[in-house]
């Protein structure tokens, strides 16, 4: 029996589904509140229990979620049971991927989207498993390749020794763990050192440019012609993106993609570069990318009552910025209402000015307070008013039906809900009032 402590976590849910796909018995525990990942768990007949130390039985293999420290009751019971094997999530994943040709997607931003793009393309050519940070996982007994989102959180991606890696960007985050930019960069350098075969990296990112590869194969991608893979005749508008793909001065193919937003183009270029290296046909790559459907909670668009609802996982100021920029590109004439719920007080404290600048790209800003189990785990004790005071005209909203009623009074608008946490509940209540 595989038992997951914190089974509704995005990576945890995906991994649970993968193990279930291999035919193992799987169940786990979590908070008794709805989280979007549980729908897939239920669909796969995976039992979800409330937290209780008595859940832990003899001979379980216990996988511990990142949010749960060693003093959590279920963790204590599992660690103290000599018949149980215990792994942290990243430790287990590191062992699992050794059985496959592995492709790690790392980066401060865009990991989930790029992993979804990668599995969409690779699945057309190879029997491909995947582990994605939106709760999606797939693994079959005949899988050859595995694409996995690889998070730098507390250096967890250093447990992975992948065959290939795509690095989308490097910009400091998780400031409750990394003391400065240099320590954060060094984590990525160590990750690159772990890669067995080849690294594909965004060549216009200043920290990616500093990476040392030794004798390892490495290829840059981007817009500028000093990259190994780059674009010419690039056209980006509110319908999609088209370009000629170049490799060291040679045209490889023309691409027409339904991707809106410059950040999505960069994510796609990393996958295209890897796919070209693996020898895949470019027309087939283009066709596969045209079948791409975004991951859950990554810029999901819904039309409702003459309004647009966008649900996005943005929780870092750079992600908030590109999300609102993409929204302005798509809906240039519309009123844009940003609703932001942060994760981790230390992140808000460190990036407060950047959050302010990013959120002010919207016409109206609403803010929700911290509610996650790990928001103040490191002792940072601020509430959402710390940020609200910096943003003129912003409104702190109660995360309730009463708060949703206030939102609905904005009327016809593009509502952009941004959080790595459960902000979608207030979005659904807002629809009720509309």
Residue pairs with C-beta under 8 A, 6 or more apart in sequence:
1 24
1 25
1 26
1 27
1 57
1 59
1 60
1 61
2 16
2 19
2 24
2 25
2 26
2 27
2 60
2 61
2 63
3 27
3 28
3 29
3 55
3 56
3 57
3 60
3 61
3 62
3 63
3 78
4 12
4 15
4 16
4 26
4 27
4 28
4 29
4 62
4 63
4 65
5 28
5 29
5 51
5 62
5 63
5 64
5 65
5 68
5 72
5 74
5 75
5 78
6 12
6 28
6 29
6 30
6 64
6 65
6 66
6 67
6 68
7 13
7 16
7 27
7 28
7 29
7 30
7 41
7 46
7 48
7 65
8 30
8 31
8 35
8 37
8 38
8 41
8 48
9 30
9 37
9 65
9 66
9 67
9 89
10 37
10 132
10 133
10 134
10 135
11 66
11 89
11 93
11 131
11 133
11 149
11 151
12 28
12 63
12 65
12 89
13 37
13 38
13 40
13 41
13 135
13 137
14 37
14 131
14 132
14 133
14 134
14 135
14 136
14 137
15 63
15 89
15 92
15 93
15 96
15 131
15 137
16 26
16 28
16 41
16 44
16 46
16 137
17 40
17 41
17 44
17 46
17 135
17 136
17 137
17 138
18 96
18 129
18 131
18 137
18 138
18 139
19 26
19 139
20 26
20 44
20 45
20 46
21 44
21 137
21 138
21 139
21 140
22 139
22 140
22 141
23 141
26 46
27 46
27 47
27 48
27 49
28 46
28 47
28 48
28 49
28 63
29 48
29 49
29 50
29 51
29 52
29 55
29 74
30 38
30 48
30 49
30 50
30 51
31 50
31 51
31 373
32 50
33 422
34 422
34 425
35 422
36 135
36 296
36 297
36 422
36 424
37 134
37 135
38 48
40 135
40 136
41 48
42 48
49 55
51 73
51 74
52 74
53 73
53 74
53 76
53 77
55 74
56 62
56 74
56 77
56 78
56 81
56 84
58 81
58 83
58 84
59 83
59 84
60 78
60 81
60 83
60 84
60 85
61 84
61 85
61 86
61 87
62 78
62 84
62 85
62 86
62 87
63 87
63 88
63 89
63 92
64 75
64 78
64 86
64 87
64 88
64 89
65 89
66 88
66 89
66 90
66 153
66 154
66 156
67 372
67 373
67 374
68 74
68 75
69 75
69 377
70 76
70 79
75 86
78 84
78 86
79 86
87 95
88 156
89 156
90 151
90 156
90 157
90 159
90 160
91 159
93 131
93 148
93 159
93 160
94 159
94 160
94 161
97 146
97 148
97 160
97 162
98 161
100 129
100 143
100 144
100 145
100 146
101 126
101 144
101 145
101 146
101 163
101 164
102 145
102 146
102 148
102 160
102 162
102 163
102 164
103 118
103 122
103 145
103 146
103 147
103 148
103 162
103 163
103 164
103 165
103 166
103 274
104 148
104 150
104 157
104 160
104 162
104 164
104 165
104 166
104 191
104 195
105 111
105 114
105 115
105 118
105 147
105 148
105 149
105 150
105 165
105 166
105 168
105 270
106 150
106 151
106 152
106 157
106 165
106 166
106 167
106 168
106 188
106 191
107 114
107 166
107 167
107 168
107 169
107 170
107 202
108 152
108 168
108 169
108 170
108 171
108 172
108 173
108 316
108 318
109 168
109 169
109 171
109 263
109 316
109 318
109 319
109 322
110 168
110 169
110 263
110 266
110 267
111 133
111 149
111 150
111 151
111 168
112 132
112 133
112 134
112 149
112 295
112 298
112 313
113 264
113 267
113 294
113 295
113 298
114 166
114 168
114 267
114 270
114 271
115 130
115 131
115 132
115 133
115 147
115 148
115 149
115 295
116 132
116 134
116 136
116 292
116 294
116 295
116 298
117 267
117 268
117 271
117 289
117 292
118 130
118 147
118 166
118 271
118 274
119 128
119 130
119 132
119 138
119 147
120 288
120 289
120 291
120 292
120 293
121 271
121 272
121 275
121 280
121 285
121 288
121 289
122 128
122 145
122 147
122 275
123 288
124 280
124 284
124 285
124 287
124 288
125 275
125 278
125 280
125 284
126 144
126 145
127 140
127 142
127 143
127 144
127 145
128 143
128 144
128 145
128 146
128 147
129 137
129 138
129 139
129 140
129 143
129 145
129 146
129 147
130 136
130 137
130 138
130 146
130 147
130 148
131 137
131 139
131 146
131 147
131 148
131 149
132 147
132 148
132 149
132 295
133 149
133 151
133 295
134 295
134 296
134 297
134 298
134 313
135 296
136 295
136 296
139 146
148 160
148 162
150 157
150 160
150 162
150 165
150 191
151 157
152 173
152 174
152 184
152 187
152 188
152 191
153 174
153 177
154 174
154 177
155 177
155 187
155 190
157 187
157 191
158 187
158 190
158 191
158 194
160 191
160 194
161 194
161 195
161 196
162 194
162 195
162 196
163 195
163 196
163 197
164 195
164 196
164 197
164 198
164 199
164 200
164 274
165 191
165 192
165 195
165 198
165 199
165 200
166 199
166 200
166 201
166 270
166 271
166 273
166 274
167 188
167 192
167 199
167 200
167 201
167 202
167 208
167 211
167 270
168 202
168 266
168 267
168 270
169 202
169 205
169 207
169 208
169 266
170 184
170 185
170 188
170 205
170 207
170 208
171 205
171 207
171 316
171 318
172 178
172 180
172 181
172 184
173 184
173 316
173 347
174 184
174 347
175 346
175 347
175 350
175 351
176 344
176 346
176 347
176 377
176 378
176 380
178 184
178 187
181 207
185 207
185 210
188 207
188 211
189 211
189 212
192 199
192 211
192 212
192 213
192 216
193 214
195 216
197 216
197 217
198 216
198 217
198 218
198 219
198 277
199 211
199 213
199 216
199 217
199 218
199 219
200 218
200 219
200 220
200 221
200 270
200 273
200 274
200 277
201 208
201 211
201 218
201 219
201 220
201 221
201 270
202 208
202 220
202 221
202 222
202 266
202 270
203 209
203 220
203 221
203 222
203 224
203 226
203 227
203 228
204 222
204 223
204 224
204 227
208 220
211 218
219 228
219 229
219 273
219 277
220 227
220 228
220 229
221 227
221 228
221 229
221 230
221 266
221 269
221 270
221 272
221 273
222 229
222 230
222 266
222 269
223 230
223 231
223 234
223 265
223 266
224 230
225 232
225 246
225 249
228 247
228 248
228 273
229 245
229 246
229 247
229 269
229 272
229 273
229 276
230 246
231 243
231 244
231 245
231 246
231 265
231 269
232 243
232 244
232 246
232 251
233 242
233 243
233 244
234 241
234 242
234 243
234 265
235 241
235 242
235 243
236 260
236 262
236 265
237 260
237 329
238 260
238 329
238 330
238 332
239 258
239 260
240 256
240 257
240 258
240 259
240 260
241 255
241 256
241 257
241 259
241 260
241 264
241 265
241 268
242 254
242 255
242 256
242 257
243 254
243 255
243 265
244 251
244 253
244 254
244 255
245 251
245 252
245 253
245 254
245 255
245 272
245 276
245 282
246 252
247 276
252 276
252 282
253 282
253 283
253 285
253 286
255 272
255 282
255 286
255 289
256 286
256 290
257 265
257 268
257 286
257 289
257 290
258 290
258 292
259 265
259 268
259 289
259 292
260 326
260 329
260 330
261 299
261 322
261 325
261 326
261 329
262 322
262 325
263 322
263 326
264 326
268 289
271 289
272 285
272 289
275 285
276 282
276 285
294 300
297 311
297 312
297 313
297 424
298 312
298 313
299 310
299 311
299 312
299 323
299 326
300 310
300 311
300 312
301 308
301 309
301 310
302 308
302 309
302 310
302 311
303 309
304 431
304 434
305 431
305 434
306 412
307 411
307 412
307 413
307 414
307 415
307 434
308 331
308 334
308 413
308 414
308 415
309 415
309 417
309 427
309 430
309 431
310 323
310 327
310 414
310 415
310 416
310 417
311 417
311 423
311 424
311 427
312 319
312 323
312 416
312 417
312 418
313 319
313 418
313 419
313 420
314 320
314 322
314 323
314 340
314 418
314 419
314 420
315 342
315 343
315 347
315 418
315 419
315 420
315 421
316 347
316 351
317 351
317 354
317 355
317 357
317 358
318 354
318 358
319 418
320 338
320 340
320 355
320 358
320 359
320 418
321 357
321 358
321 361
323 416
323 418
324 336
324 338
324 358
324 359
324 361
324 362
324 416
325 361
327 336
327 414
327 416
328 336
328 361
331 414
334 413
334 414
335 363
335 364
335 410
335 412
335 413
335 414
336 361
336 362
336 363
336 364
336 413
336 414
336 416
337 362
337 363
337 364
337 366
337 407
337 410
337 413
337 414
337 415
337 416
338 359
338 361
338 362
338 364
338 365
338 366
338 416
338 418
339 366
339 367
339 368
339 397
339 407
339 415
339 416
339 417
339 418
339 423
339 426
339 427
340 355
340 359
340 365
340 366
340 367
340 368
340 418
340 419
341 367
341 368
341 369
341 370
341 371
341 399
341 418
341 419
341 421
341 423
342 348
342 355
342 370
342 375
342 384
342 387
342 419
343 370
343 372
343 375
343 419
343 420
343 421
344 372
344 374
344 375
344 377
344 378
344 380
345 370
345 375
345 376
345 378
345 380
345 381
345 382
346 378
346 380
348 355
348 382
348 384
348 386
348 387
349 380
349 382
349 386
352 386
352 387
352 390
353 390
355 387
356 387
356 390
356 391
359 365
359 391
359 394
360 391
362 416
363 413
364 393
364 395
364 410
364 413
365 391
365 393
365 394
365 395
366 394
366 395
366 396
366 397
366 407
367 384
367 387
367 388
367 391
367 394
367 395
367 396
367 397
368 384
368 396
368 397
368 399
368 403
368 419
368 423
368 426
369 383
369 384
369 396
369 399
370 376
370 383
370 384
371 399
371 421
371 422
372 421
384 396
385 396
387 394
388 394
388 395
388 396
395 406
397 403
397 406
397 407
397 426
399 425
399 426
400 426
400 429
401 429
401 432
401 433
403 426
403 429
404 426
404 429
404 430
404 432
404 433
405 429
405 433
407 415
407 426
407 430
407 433
408 430
408 433
408 434
415 427
415 430
417 423
417 424
417 426
417 427
